[in-house]
Amino acid sequence: MSRVLLTGATGFIGGHVARSLLLRGYEVQALVRPGSLLDVRHDSLRTIEGDVRDRASIVAALRDCDTVIHTAGVYSFWQKDPGLIFDVNVAGTRNVLEAAVAAGTGRVVFTSSVGNTAFRRDGSATEADIAGPAAMAGDYKRSKWEAERVARRMASGGAPIVIVCPTAPVGPGDAKPTPTGSLIIDFLKGKLPAFVDTGLNFVDVADVADGHVLALERGVDGERYLLGNVEGNLTLRELLERLSALTGRPAPRLQIPHGVAIAAAYADRVLEGGVLRREPHIPLEGARMARTRMWVDPSKAVRELGMPQSSIDDALRRAIDWFGERAYATRPTTAHGKPGA
C-alpha cells in the first residue's frame, strides 16, 4: 500500500485531501504542527509533529513515504507578522520540495494558487496564462507566486513535481474560515449590505481534494492544473443570489465602486490592523484583488485528470449547513421555509 506524506492536513483543503486519499486506499502520514488538531480519524492515518519551516522535521516525516502532497500554507490577507506568510509559503515550500527530491520520493503535488493566473475578462484563462510578479498585490499573492516559481524551477530541472491551482473552494470543514467562507458567513449574518463587481470560479472542495489525488496518480511532471469547475465562473452578484435562493435570505442590491471598497479597506486596516492590532474585517488585499474577475477555464484538469464536477449549489448548501451547525452563523431556513438539510 502506497504511503503519502501530506502537509496541511489540518487545513480546509488538506483535510479533504486526507479523506480522499484514505477513501482510495492510501496510507497517509500527516505532518502537523505541535498542538494542532486533525479532524480526521482512520486506521491508515498517522500523524507526525513538525513544521514545514523546520527541514529536519520534514526529513523525519518523509521516512517510508512514497509520494508527497504539499498543501500547507498561510492563507491570509493580513498577519501581525507578514514575515510568517513568506516563511511558510515560500521557505516552507522550498524545504518540502527539496527534502522530497533529496530523499528520492516519487511524485510531489504542490498546491499553488489560482491567483498566479493572468486573467481574461471572458474567463478563458488557462494554465498557460501565468501572471508576472507585478500583478501580485499583497503579501499573500506575492508569497504564492514566489512559491510556485520555486516549484516550476525545480520541475524544469527534472524534479517530479506537479502543480495544482485550486480556484475558490466551498463546502463543509472551512473552520478558520477562508475568505470565501467568511463571505458566506457574513451573508448568513446579514453583514453584507453591498457588493462590488467581481467574480470567482467556485468549486466543491471535495472535487478539489480529488483533483489533488488524481494529479498524484495521473498528472504529468512539470504541468500545472487549474482545479476548478467548468460552470463555476460566477459574479459576486450571482453567488449572492444563489445563497439567497438556498437560504431564503435577501441578497444585497447595492453595488458600490471598487474605489469605495478599497477606501473602506484602507480605513479598516488603519483602525483594526494598526490601532487595535487585529485582523481587519475588510482585507485590503482582498479589496484590491476584487478589481479583477478571477475567471478561468479549468477543462484541462477535467480532461487529463478526470477531476469531478459536482454541483456548486450542493457545495454551497453543505457549507451553509456546516456553518450553521457549528454556530458560525444562525442556521437558516431554506427558500421553502424548512430547516436546511
C-alpha positions as CSV (number, residue, x, y, z in Angstrom):
1,M,0.0,0.0,0.0
2,S,1.4,3.4,-1.0
3,R,2.1,5.9,1.8
4,V,1.7,9.6,1.1
5,L,3.2,12.4,3.2
6,L,0.6,15.1,3.5
7,T,1.3,18.6,4.8
8,G,-1.5,21.0,5.7
9,A,-3.9,18.2,6.7
10,T,-5.4,20.4,9.4
11,G,-6.5,23.0,6.8
12,F,-9.6,23.3,4.7
13,I,-8.3,21.7,1.5
14,G,-5.7,19.5,3.3
15,G,-8.3,17.9,5.5
16,H,-10.4,16.9,2.4
17,V,-7.3,15.7,0.7
18,A,-6.6,13.4,3.6
19,R,-10.2,11.9,3.4
20,S,-9.9,11.5,-0.4
21,L,-6.6,9.6,0.0
22,L,-7.9,7.3,2.7
23,L,-11.0,6.5,0.6
24,R,-8.8,5.5,-2.2
25,G,-6.8,3.1,0.0
26,Y,-3.7,5.1,0.6
27,E,-1.8,5.3,3.9
28,V,-1.4,8.9,5.0
29,Q,1.3,10.3,7.1
30,A,0.3,13.8,8.1
31,L,2.9,16.4,9.2
32,V,1.2,18.6,11.8
33,R,2.4,21.4,14.0
34,P,2.6,20.7,17.7
35,G,-0.8,21.3,19.3
36,S,-2.7,21.2,16.0
37,L,-5.9,19.2,15.9
38,L,-6.6,16.9,12.9
39,D,-10.3,16.4,12.3
40,V,-9.8,13.0,10.5
41,R,-9.6,9.6,12.1
42,H,-8.6,6.4,10.3
43,D,-6.6,3.3,10.9
44,S,-4.4,4.2,7.8
45,L,-3.7,7.7,9.1
46,R,-0.8,8.6,11.3
47,T,0.4,12.0,12.4
48,I,3.9,13.2,13.0
49,E,4.7,16.5,14.6
50,G,6.8,19.0,12.7
51,D,6.8,22.2,10.8
52,V,7.5,23.0,7.1
53,R,9.8,25.7,8.3
54,D,12.0,23.0,10.0
55,R,13.8,20.9,7.4
56,A,14.8,18.2,9.9
57,S,11.2,17.5,10.8
58,I,10.3,17.2,7.1
59,V,13.2,14.7,6.6
60,A,11.9,12.7,9.5
61,A,8.3,12.7,8.2
62,L,9.4,11.6,4.7
63,R,10.7,8.2,6.0
64,D,8.8,5.3,4.5
65,C,6.7,7.7,2.3
66,D,6.4,7.0,-1.4
67,T,5.0,10.4,-2.6
68,V,4.1,13.8,-1.2
69,I,1.2,16.2,-1.4
70,H,2.1,19.7,-0.1
71,T,-1.0,21.7,0.8
72,A,0.4,23.5,3.9
73,G,0.4,27.3,3.7
74,V,-0.8,30.5,5.3
75,Y,-3.9,31.6,3.5
76,S,-4.5,35.1,5.0
77,F,-4.7,38.6,3.6
78,W,-3.4,40.0,6.9
79,Q,-0.9,39.0,9.6
80,K,0.6,40.8,12.5
81,D,3.9,39.4,11.3
82,P,3.9,39.5,7.5
83,G,7.2,37.6,7.5
84,L,5.3,34.5,8.6
85,I,3.5,34.3,5.3
86,F,6.8,34.2,3.4
87,D,8.4,31.8,5.9
88,V,5.7,29.3,5.5
89,N,4.5,29.7,1.9
90,V,7.9,30.3,0.3
91,A,10.7,28.9,2.5
92,G,8.4,26.1,3.7
93,T,7.6,25.1,0.2
94,R,11.3,25.1,-0.7
95,N,12.0,22.9,2.3
96,V,9.4,20.3,1.5
97,L,10.2,20.1,-2.2
98,E,14.0,20.0,-1.8
99,A,13.8,17.4,1.0
100,A,11.4,15.2,-1.0
101,V,13.7,15.3,-4.0
102,A,16.8,14.6,-1.9
103,A,15.0,11.6,-0.3
104,G,14.2,10.2,-3.7
105,T,10.5,10.0,-3.1
106,G,8.2,9.8,-6.1
107,R,5.9,12.4,-7.3
108,V,5.2,15.6,-5.3
109,V,2.0,17.5,-5.8
110,F,2.3,21.2,-4.8
111,T,-0.8,23.3,-4.0
112,S,-0.3,26.7,-5.6
113,S,-2.9,29.4,-6.2
114,V,-5.3,30.5,-9.0
115,G,-4.1,34.0,-8.1
116,N,-1.0,33.3,-10.2
117,T,-3.1,33.4,-13.3
118,A,-3.2,36.3,-15.9
119,F,-6.9,36.6,-16.0
120,R,-9.1,37.4,-19.1
121,R,-12.4,39.2,-18.8
122,D,-14.2,36.3,-20.7
123,G,-13.0,33.6,-18.3
124,S,-10.9,31.8,-20.9
125,A,-7.6,31.9,-19.0
126,T,-5.8,28.6,-18.8
127,E,-2.8,27.1,-17.1
128,A,-0.6,28.7,-19.7
129,D,-1.6,32.2,-18.6
130,I,0.8,32.8,-15.8
131,A,0.9,36.3,-14.3
132,G,4.1,38.2,-13.7
133,P,5.3,39.5,-10.3
134,A,4.0,43.0,-11.0
135,A,0.4,41.7,-10.8
136,M,0.9,40.3,-7.3
137,A,-0.8,42.8,-4.9
138,G,-0.2,42.0,-1.3
139,D,1.9,39.6,0.8
140,Y,-0.2,36.5,0.3
141,K,-0.3,36.7,-3.5
142,R,3.4,37.5,-3.7
143,S,4.3,34.6,-1.4
144,K,2.3,32.1,-3.5
145,W,3.8,33.5,-6.7
146,E,7.3,33.0,-5.3
147,A,6.5,29.5,-4.0
148,E,5.2,28.4,-7.4
149,R,8.3,29.9,-9.1
150,V,10.4,27.6,-6.8
151,A,8.3,24.6,-7.9
152,R,8.5,25.5,-11.6
153,R,12.2,25.9,-11.5
154,M,12.7,22.6,-9.7
155,A,10.3,20.8,-12.2
156,S,12.2,22.3,-15.1
157,G,15.3,20.8,-13.7
158,G,13.7,17.3,-13.7
159,A,12.1,17.1,-10.3
160,P,8.8,15.0,-10.4
161,I,6.6,17.9,-9.3
162,V,3.0,18.6,-10.4
163,I,1.5,21.9,-9.6
164,V,-2.2,22.3,-8.9
165,C,-4.0,25.6,-8.5
166,P,-7.4,25.5,-6.7
167,T,-9.9,28.2,-7.6
168,A,-12.4,29.2,-4.8
169,P,-13.4,26.0,-2.9
170,V,-16.6,25.9,-0.9
171,G,-18.1,23.2,1.3
172,P,-18.0,21.9,4.8
173,G,-15.0,22.0,7.0
174,D,-13.9,25.6,6.4
175,A,-13.1,26.0,10.1
176,K,-10.8,29.1,10.1
177,P,-12.5,30.2,7.7
178,T,-11.1,31.1,4.3
179,P,-12.0,34.4,2.7
180,T,-14.7,32.7,0.7
181,G,-16.1,31.0,3.8
182,S,-16.1,34.4,5.6
183,L,-18.1,35.8,2.7
184,I,-20.8,33.1,3.2
185,I,-20.8,33.6,7.0
186,D,-21.2,37.4,6.5
187,F,-24.1,36.7,4.2
188,L,-25.8,34.4,6.7
189,K,-25.3,37.1,9.4
190,G,-26.8,39.8,7.2
191,K,-23.4,41.7,7.3
192,L,-23.2,42.2,3.5
193,P,-25.1,45.5,2.8
194,A,-23.3,45.9,-0.6
195,F,-21.1,44.2,-3.1
196,V,-18.6,45.0,-5.9
197,D,-18.4,43.9,-9.5
198,T,-16.1,41.0,-9.2
199,G,-16.1,37.2,-9.9
200,L,-14.5,34.0,-8.9
201,N,-14.5,30.4,-10.2
202,F,-16.3,28.4,-7.4
203,V,-15.7,24.7,-6.9
204,D,-16.7,22.0,-4.5
205,V,-13.8,21.5,-2.0
206,A,-14.3,17.7,-2.3
207,D,-13.7,17.9,-6.0
208,V,-10.5,20.0,-5.3
209,A,-9.3,17.2,-2.9
210,D,-10.0,14.5,-5.5
211,G,-8.1,16.7,-8.0
212,H,-5.0,16.6,-5.8
213,V,-5.1,12.8,-5.6
214,L,-5.8,12.5,-9.4
215,A,-2.8,14.8,-10.0
216,L,-0.7,12.4,-7.9
217,E,-1.9,9.4,-10.0
218,R,-2.3,10.8,-13.5
219,G,-0.6,14.2,-13.6
220,V,2.3,15.0,-15.8
221,D,5.5,16.1,-14.1
222,G,6.1,19.8,-14.6
223,E,2.5,20.5,-15.6
224,R,0.0,22.9,-13.9
225,Y,-3.7,22.1,-13.4
226,L,-6.4,24.6,-12.5
227,L,-8.7,22.8,-10.1
228,G,-12.0,24.5,-10.7
229,N,-15.5,23.9,-12.1
230,V,-16.2,24.5,-15.8
231,E,-19.5,26.0,-14.8
232,G,-18.2,27.8,-11.7
233,N,-17.4,31.2,-13.2
234,L,-19.8,33.4,-11.2
235,T,-20.0,37.1,-10.5
236,L,-20.3,38.0,-6.8
237,R,-23.9,39.1,-7.5
238,E,-24.7,35.7,-9.0
239,L,-23.2,34.0,-5.9
240,L,-25.2,36.1,-3.5
241,E,-28.4,35.3,-5.5
242,R,-27.7,31.6,-5.2
243,L,-27.1,32.0,-1.5
244,S,-30.4,33.8,-1.3
245,A,-32.2,31.0,-3.1
246,L,-30.7,28.4,-0.8
247,T,-31.5,30.2,2.4
248,G,-34.5,32.5,1.8
249,R,-32.4,35.5,3.0
250,P,-32.4,38.6,0.8
251,A,-29.4,39.3,-1.3
252,P,-27.9,42.8,-1.1
253,R,-28.9,45.0,-4.0
254,L,-26.4,47.9,-3.6
255,Q,-23.3,47.6,-5.9
256,I,-20.5,50.0,-4.9
257,P,-17.5,51.1,-6.9
258,H,-14.1,49.5,-6.3
259,G,-12.7,52.8,-5.2
260,V,-15.2,53.0,-2.3
261,A,-14.4,49.4,-1.3
262,I,-10.7,50.0,-1.3
263,A,-11.0,53.2,0.6
264,A,-13.1,51.4,3.3
265,A,-10.5,48.7,3.4
266,Y,-7.7,51.3,4.0
267,A,-9.7,52.8,6.8
268,D,-10.4,49.4,8.3
269,R,-6.7,48.5,8.1
270,V,-5.7,51.6,9.9
271,L,-8.2,51.1,12.7
272,E,-8.3,47.3,13.1
273,G,-4.8,46.3,11.9
274,G,-2.9,49.4,13.0
275,V,-4.6,50.7,16.2
276,L,-6.3,47.6,17.5
277,R,-3.7,45.1,16.1
278,R,-6.3,42.6,15.0
279,E,-7.3,41.3,11.6
280,P,-9.3,43.8,9.6
281,H,-12.8,42.9,8.6
282,I,-12.3,44.3,5.1
283,P,-8.9,42.9,3.9
284,L,-7.1,45.5,1.7
285,E,-5.5,42.7,-0.4
286,G,-8.9,41.2,-1.0
287,A,-10.4,44.6,-2.0
288,R,-7.6,45.1,-4.5
289,M,-8.0,41.5,-5.9
290,A,-11.7,42.2,-6.4
291,R,-10.9,44.6,-9.2
292,T,-10.3,41.5,-11.4
293,R,-12.7,38.8,-12.2
294,M,-10.7,35.7,-11.4
295,W,-12.4,33.5,-14.0
296,V,-10.7,30.6,-15.7
297,D,-11.1,27.6,-18.0
298,P,-10.4,24.5,-15.8
299,S,-11.2,22.0,-18.5
300,K,-7.6,20.6,-18.6
301,A,-8.0,19.1,-15.2
302,V,-11.3,17.6,-16.2
303,R,-9.9,16.2,-19.5
304,E,-6.5,15.0,-18.3
305,L,-7.1,14.1,-14.7
306,G,-10.7,13.2,-14.7
307,M,-11.5,15.8,-12.0
308,P,-15.1,15.6,-10.8
309,Q,-17.5,18.4,-11.5
310,S,-20.0,18.4,-8.7
311,S,-22.9,20.9,-8.3
312,I,-21.9,24.3,-6.9
313,D,-25.3,24.7,-5.3
314,D,-24.9,21.4,-3.4
315,A,-21.4,22.6,-2.2
316,L,-22.9,25.9,-1.1
317,R,-25.7,24.1,0.7
318,R,-23.3,21.9,2.6
319,A,-21.2,24.8,3.6
320,I,-24.3,26.7,4.8
321,D,-25.4,23.8,6.9
322,W,-21.9,23.2,8.3
323,F,-21.5,26.8,9.4
324,G,-25.0,26.8,10.9
325,E,-24.4,23.5,12.8
326,R,-21.3,24.9,14.4
327,A,-22.7,28.3,15.3
328,Y,-20.6,30.4,12.9
329,A,-24.0,31.9,12.0
330,T,-27.6,31.2,12.6
331,R,-28.7,28.2,10.7
332,P,-31.1,29.5,8.1
333,T,-34.3,28.0,6.7
334,T,-34.4,27.2,3.0
335,A,-36.4,29.1,0.5
336,H,-39.2,26.7,1.2
337,G,-39.3,27.6,4.9
338,K,-37.8,24.3,6.1
339,P,-34.5,23.9,8.1
340,G,-31.5,23.3,5.8
341,A,-30.8,19.6,5.4
